[in-house]
Amino acid sequence: MTTDATAKPEAPSYRYWVLGLLFIAYTFNFIDRQIMGILNVPIQTELGATDEQMGLLGGLSFALLYTGLGIPIAFLADRWDRSWIMTIALALWSGFTAICGFAQNYLQLFLARMGVGVGEAGGVAPAYSLISDYFPPKERARALAVYSFGIPIGSAAGIALGGIVASLVDWRVAFIVVGLAGVLFAPIFRVFVKEPKRGRYDVKAEAPAAPAPKRAGFF
């Protein structure tokens, strides 16, 4: 979709405010993704799961739908409000993370982690698209680097926070705390992240001039 590239951009302060909110959302993405690793032992002990089951819980349950839904959600992000897509995705994966804390058996926990994968599938492609429309090409690489910094921050926070909460209370509370934090952040994200004009920084290539007609005759 090509739009007017001369659309007036937002103030730099607002663009970086949006980038900060996208960074926080991506951090929540990896907190909810990585927290399972640090809580494996208490979960396995309480639910009586085998090592094979825990392996499936940490990998297949999440990846089963996360990988498959990424492309159709990216297709949707090209045509619908990206801020709403990310808000819904954030609420979904955070809500299912909280639901993990209420699982009473292995199957329930497996299904809840599948729900986390469904939500997180909608958290990345719309964010890249938003950044491309909020930042001009000369600033885009830096903005994407800041956004990507949510991966190590979220991974470390998931391990640390999950371990601290689990040691103070139990693994269920750890899931509920981080999940509800994301659910509460979702409406804040929606209020402050507006849908920008698509393609505002796209350069519309001019069509090459038609070749001059050849003269009839021998010369």
Buried (B, 14 or more C-beta within 10 A) or exposed (E): EEBEEEEEBBEEEEBBBBBEBBBBBBBBBBBBBBBBEBBBEBBBEEBEBEEEBBEBBBEEBBEBBBEEBBEEBBEBBEEEBBBEBBBBBBBBBBBBBBBBBEBEEBEBBBBBBBBBBBBBBBBBBBBBBBBBBBBBEEBBEEBBEBBEEBBEBBBBBBBBBBBEBBEEEBBBEBBBBBBBBBBEBBEEBBEEBEEBBBBBBBEEEEEEEEEEEEEEEEE
